[in-house]
């Protein structure tokens, strides 16, 4: 029986967006299945958390089994609101099934790339110099795998949703692509709901978007343009991330003071995500 409806909640990388998604999940007792973008190796522990196992115990198990690469706190910062809500959602609807659909390898590759970018950022902060080729190579490797991971994750979801009449799915800002694939493959009633939109993309998100366009056969950004975006990223890290209490705080301070600089480099249509 094909799924009658799937609602995709598309989130930017902000904790506040994950808090809103958690609230949406807990207030949606009529959905029969929940798809979370956590790595699939977490699924068993995530389900036990929903069944009532203490949050801190599950977190320690995830750490002990090394199911999430370091730095663990960076992952938990965004995941915590949804993880802590699962018991309430399950209590409201005991038949609520939970799936983790994240590609089991991508989390590691993404973390490795983040480490490379952190190293390149530190190098730029110390020397003032930027090797555009190094930055592009580091990001293109991850982006190539992200395309493969998206296909594999989509196939995983498609193989399961037909078991349910109503499903709820948490995704990143690529939720629109997921929605289109589900409609095309299954012909179900798919809708998408964005949080914190319009969303000002960070310098690194814009750089990835520019390189992804190139990877898909589009025009290549000029070396000068790439370097300007990288310098915006380095400035973002130096003046906001390193001097703020948490990533959300850094982001909103940057939005209020310097985000317009990026619009001057890439144009507002590429700097702001509208859905």
For each residue, the residues with C-beta under 8 A, 3 or more apart:
1: 162 163 165
2: 162 186 187 188
3: 6 161 162 163 164 165 166 167 186 188
4: 165 166 188 189
5: 165 166 167 188 189 190 191
6: 3 161 166 167 168 169 182 188 189 190 191
7: 28 31 166 167 168 169 190 191 192 193
8: 169 170 171 175 178 179 190 191 192 193
9: 21 24 25 168 169 170 171 175 192 193 195
10: 171 172 173 174 175 176 192 193 194 195 275
11: 14 17 18 21 170 171 172 173 194 195 196
12: 17 172 173 195 196 197 199 273
13: 17 78 172 205
14: 11 17 18 196 247 248 251
15: 18 19 77 78 80 81 246 247 248
16: 19 20 196 248
17: 11 12 13 14 20 21 195 196
18: 11 14 15 21 22 78 79 80 81 82
19: 15 16 22 23 81
20: 16 17 23 24 195 196
21: 9 11 17 18 24 25 81 82 170 195
22: 18 19 25 26 81 82 84 85
23: 19 20 26 27 85
24: 9 20 21 27 28 193
25: 9 21 22 28 34 82 85 86 89 168 170
26: 22 23 85 88 89 92
27: 23 24
28: 7 24 25 31 168
29: 89 92 93 96
30: 93 166
31: 7 28 34 93 96 166 167 168
32: 95 96 97 164 165 166 167
33: 96 97 98 99 160 161 163 164 166 167 168
34: 25 31 89 96 97 98 99 167 168 169 170
35: 99 100 101 157 160 161 167 168 169 170
36: 46 82 98 99 100 101 102 170
37: 100 101 102 153 170 171 172
38: 42 43 46 79 100 102
39: 42 67 68 100 102 103 104 106 107
40: 43 100 101 102 103 104 156
41: 67 100 104
42: 38 39 45 46 62 67 68 100 102
43: 38 40 46 47 98 99 100
44: 47 48
45: 42 48 49 58 61 62 67
46: 36 38 42 43 49 50 58 83 86 98 100
47: 43 44 50 51 98
48: 44 45 51 53 58
49: 45 46 53 55 58 83 86 87
50: 46 47 86 87 89 90 96 98
51: 47 48 87 90
52: 87
53: 48 49 57 58
54: 57 58
55: 49 58 59 83 84
56: 59 60
57: 53 54 60 61
58: 45 46 48 49 53 54 55 61 62 83
59: 55 56 62 63 76
60: 56 57 63 64
61: 45 57 58 64 65
62: 42 45 58 59 65 67 68 72
63: 59 60 66 68 72
64: 60 61
65: 61 62
66: 63 69
67: 39 41 42 45 62
68: 39 42 62 63 72 75 76 107
69: 66 72 107 108 111 112
70: 111
71: 74 75
72: 62 63 68 69 75 76
73: 76 77
74: 71 77
75: 68 71 72 78 79
76: 59 68 72 73 79 80
77: 15 73 74 80 246 247
78: 13 15 18 75 81
79: 18 38 75 76 82 83
80: 15 18 76 77 83 84
81: 15 18 19 21 22 78 84 85
82: 18 21 22 25 36 79 85 86 170
83: 46 49 55 58 79 80 86
84: 22 55 80 81 87
85: 22 23 25 26 81 82 88 89
86: 25 46 49 50 82 83 89 90 98
87: 49 50 51 52 84 90 91
88: 26 85 91 92
89: 25 26 29 34 50 85 86 92 93 96
90: 50 51 86 87 93 94 96 98
91: 87 88 94
92: 26 29 88 89 96
93: 29 30 31 89 90 96
94: 90 91
95: 32
96: 29 31 32 33 34 50 89 90 92 93
97: 32 33 34 164
98: 33 34 36 43 46 47 50 86 90
99: 33 34 35 36 43 157 160
100: 35 36 37 38 39 40 41 42 43 46
101: 35 36 37 40 153 156 157 169
102: 36 37 38 39 40 42 106 107 153
103: 39 40 106 107 149 152 153
104: 39 40 41 107
105: 108 109 145 149
106: 39 102 103 109 110 145 146 149
107: 39 68 69 102 103 104 110 111
108: 69 105 111 112
109: 105 106 112 113 141 142 145
110: 106 107 113 114 142 146
111: 69 70 107 108 114 115
112: 69 108 109 115 116
113: 109 110 116 117 138 139 141 142
114: 110 111 117 118
115: 111 112 118 119
116: 112 113 119 120 138
117: 113 114 120 121 135 138 139 204
118: 114 115 121 122
119: 115 116 122 123
120: 116 117 123 124 130 131 134 135 138
121: 117 118 124 125 233 234 237
122: 118 119 125 126
123: 119 120 126 127 129
124: 120 121 127 128 129 130 230 231 234
125: 121 122 234 237 238
126: 122 123
127: 123 124
128: 124
129: 123 124
130: 120 124 135 227 230 231 234
131: 120 134 135
132: 135 136 223 226 227 230
133: 136 137
134: 120 131 137 138
135: 117 120 130 131 132 138 139 207 226 230
136: 132 133 139 140 211 226
137: 133 134 140 141
138: 113 116 117 120 134 135 141 142
139: 113 117 135 136 142 143 207 208 211
140: 136 137 143 144 211 215
141: 109 113 137 138 144 145
142: 109 110 113 138 139 145 146
143: 139 140 146 147 208 211 212 215
144: 140 141 147 148 215
145: 105 106 109 141 142 148 149
146: 106 110 142 143 149 150
147: 143 144 150 151 215
148: 144 145 151 152
149: 103 105 106 145 146 152 153
150: 146 147 153 154 174 177 178
151: 147 148 154 155
152: 103 148 149 155 156
153: 37 101 102 103 149 150 156 157
154: 150 151 157 158 178 181 182
155: 151 152 158 159
156: 40 101 152 153 159 160
157: 35 99 101 153 154 160 161 169 178 182
158: 154 155 161 162 181 182 185 186
159: 155 156 162
160: 33 35 99 156 157 163 164
161: 3 6 33 35 157 158 164 167 182 186 188
162: 1 2 3 158 159 186
163: 1 3 33 160
164: 3 32 33 97 160 161 167
165: 1 3 4 5 32
166: 3 4 5 6 7 30 31 32 33
167: 3 5 6 7 31 32 33 34 35 161 164
168: 6 7 9 25 28 31 33 34 35
169: 6 7 8 9 34 35 101 157 175 178
170: 8 9 11 21 25 34 35 36 37 82
171: 8 9 10 11 37 174 175 178
172: 10 11 12 13 37 175
173: 10 11 12 194 199 273
174: 10 150 171 177 178
175: 8 9 10 169 171 172 178 179 192 194
176: 10 179 180 192 275
177: 150 174 180 181
178: 8 150 154 157 169 171 174 175 181 182
179: 8 175 176 182 183 190 191 192
180: 176 177 183 184
181: 154 158 177 178 184 185
182: 6 154 157 158 161 178 179 185 186 188 190
183: 179 180 186 187 188 190
184: 180 181 187
185: 158 181 182
186: 2 3 158 161 162 182 183
187: 2 183 184
188: 2 3 4 5 6 161 182 183
189: 4 5 6
190: 5 6 7 8 179 182 183
191: 5 6 7 8 179
192: 7 8 9 10 175 176 179 275
193: 7 8 9 10 24
194: 10 11 173 175 197 199 275
195: 9 10 11 12 17 20 21
196: 11 12 14 16 17 20 199
197: 12 194 273 274 275
198: 272 273 274 275
199: 12 173 194 196 272 273
200: 255 259 262 271 272 273
201: 205 206 209 262 270 271 272 273
202: 205 206 233 236 251 254
203: 206 207 229 230 232 233 235 236 262
204: 117 207 208 233 236
205: 13 201 202 208 209
206: 201 202 203 209 210 229 262 266 270 271
207: 135 139 203 204 210 211 226 229 230 233
208: 139 143 204 205 211 212
209: 201 205 206 212 213 270
210: 206 207 213 214 221 225 226 229 266 270
211: 136 139 140 143 207 208 214 215 221
212: 143 208 209 215 216
213: 209 210 216 218 219 221
214: 210 211 217 218 219 220 221
215: 140 143 144 147 211 212
216: 212 213
217: 214
218: 213 214
219: 213 214
220: 214
221: 210 211 213 214 225 226 229
222: 225 226
223: 132 226 227
224: 227 228
225: 210 221 222 228 229 265 266
226: 132 135 136 207 210 221 222 223 229 230
227: 130 132 223 224 230 231
228: 224 225 231 232 265
229: 203 206 207 210 221 225 226 232 233 262 265 266
230: 124 130 132 135 203 207 226 227 233 234
231: 124 130 227 228 234 235
232: 203 228 229 235 236 258 261 262 265
233: 121 202 203 204 207 229 230 236 237
234: 121 124 125 130 230 231 237 238
235: 203 231 232 238 239 258
236: 202 203 204 232 233 239 240 241 250 254 258
237: 121 125 233 234 240 241 242
238: 125 234 235 241 242
239: 235 236 242 243 254 258
240: 236 237 243 244 250 251 253 254
241: 236 237 238 244 247 250
242: 237 238 239
243: 239 240 250
244: 240 241 247 249 250 253
245: 249
246: 15 77 249 250
247: 14 15 77 241 244 250 251
248: 14 15 16 251 252
249: 244 245 246 252 253
250: 236 240 241 243 244 246 247 253 254
251: 14 202 240 247 248 254 255
252: 248 249 255 256
253: 240 244 249 250 256 257
254: 202 236 239 240 250 251 257 258 259
255: 200 251 252 259
256: 252 253 259
257: 253 254
258: 232 235 236 239 254 261
259: 200 254 255 256 262 263 271
260: 263 264
261: 232 258 264 265
262: 200 201 203 206 229 232 259 265 266 271
263: 259 260 266 267 268 271 272
264: 260 261
265: 225 228 229 232 261 262
266: 206 210 225 229 262 263 270 271
267: 263 270 271
268: 263 271 272
269: 272
270: 201 206 209 210 266 267
271: 200 201 206 259 262 263 266 267 268
272: 198 199 200 201 263 268 269
273: 12 173 197 198 199 200 201
274: 197 198
275: 10 176 192 194 197 198
